[in-house]
């Protein structure tokens, strides 16, 4: 017997739960609207729950309704609407229950019409809600609009009617669903309890939701007054701001939980967006600025708080990132996190406007990363058109012209591709008072073969950065020393003083595991994964040697594997004589999927960039992603390379994969 069928053992009827804490004349009208229902009173029980210290109020209600057979008055000294609701739910004995605020009413045929929609598979029955304010009744509410637009009168597509899951009223809920499946009302919050309740329970919905007819006149009547909890006065603003932040933090954690269903995540994302707008309203109602300051402090301290930072920014910033989201690229991921790192570095929430090139025709898009991370930390992202897609100098000029009317105190540029620095340099020349942060992802005018590039514009752009940037970001100390070593300038000490050495940013651990991938692993084997492309100077030969351990299964996730020039991997497997089934070849996955998969692996493989020069300037950006996963990292490093200098408990550094190490490779101890 499923839970819904079990609920049919309860008598067909409605338990109406009325919570109240202070004496209000309207409660008698509320109860009367239930007593006067066209539905037989034998199918109605009224449970009034008085909460708080006003025992005289409880005794008065108890005396008033002592002769009413279907009215019970309960008392709890604990103040709080949630506790009162939970007490009422525990006492409910009819097949359905509903909630009625002590200053609201029901139209005469409301319960009968909703109960007529009862069916064995129906778990919730949605009714209309109208607002009574300033002496007039308005039926133009978001609840009624949602009912009007609903194409189905019965549905299990809860997202299609998600706006109906915003409050506890105006609906009948299966009593056994409330008691056996749903989490109780949140007693740790003093307001917005309906929002928290549905955010916790949206993923627990089951069965069909029946929706009242769009033509019905029967409605729940909500009385709106200036004392409404949704409209806090100035004295309550700080408390409400703190509570909203706590709520959004809880919703964020639930959203980032990999076990949360995709539809539930979508519901949560929409709720968090609405709650953030409430916070914005609070800041605009607070002349002291304390609410805004509290929000900004929390945002700077907690990357796991999923609030769009641009709503609460202190200053604006402009980012020239020729390659940026939603296009999937290590540069896109690094720069999106770098923008937020700059906010924390400066101690200011910055509203960044990002100017990028539309490269969607040449690169895959990672919408999941954009919606699950970047939208909260980056501001507006705008494409800058260029007639010649490969002309980075032209893109830089166009991006600069697009930015002419953005006068901001902070500018950031990243040299993937170099047009970013061209635009930023021109902007800095126009607005010299702005602070320009310029990042070199890799040396520009030198290749991985340690040779100067024939296109002298790369060297020109490096010098533009050296001449104009207020702060130059290098991803490792080797890179800085290498680039300053070949630049041939006399002011290298000045450049060094204006520079920062920042490794690629590591995404907050709250995001790791936020997306689960249906990918089978044999836990009896040693699972090693590699994510990313293969290059001439970072090949696959060492990695394949791991298969000499018969317990190792190698998982490759790369966009390149099925290209013909990587067929060498299959040839090498045959030559080694190992079981080809221990090499699992996969297409590339999204960034969040990569984090989830990497977390499940026993080891991750990372090979250093082979560099012929004396100072290796390359630190693989994949290293920061691997660190975020928490898994062990087998790293084949070159002596003195940036990767060889990293200090991390996860890192197993080897100059080569020797047979002794491979033979002793075992499952890590948790």
Secondary structure by P-SEA (a helix, b strand, c coil): ccccccccccccccbbbbbbcccccaaaaaaaaaaacccccccbbbbbbbbccaaaaaaaaaaaccccccbbbbbbccccaaaaaaaaaaacccccccccccccccccaaaaaaaaaccccccbbbbbbbbbcccccccccaaaaaaaaccccccccccccccccccccccccccccccccccccccccccaaaaaaaaacccccccbbbbccccccbbbbbbbcccccccccccaaaaaaaaaaaaaaaaaaaaacccccaaaaaaaaaaaaaaaaaaaaaaaacccaaaaaaaaaaaaacccccccccccccbbbbbbcccccccccaaaaaaaaaaaaaaaaaccccbbbbbbccccccccccaaaaaacccccccbbbbbbbcccccaaaaaaaaaaaaccccccbbbbbcccaaaaaaaaaaaaacccbbbbbbccccccccccccccccaaaaaaaaaaaacccbbbbccaaaaaaaaaaccccaaaaaaaabbbbcccccccccccccccccccccccbbbbbbccccccccccccccccccccbbbbbbcccccccccaaaaaaaaaaccccccbbbbccccaaaaaaaaaaccbbbbbccccccccccccccaaaaaaaacccccccccccccccccccccccccccccaaaaaacccccc
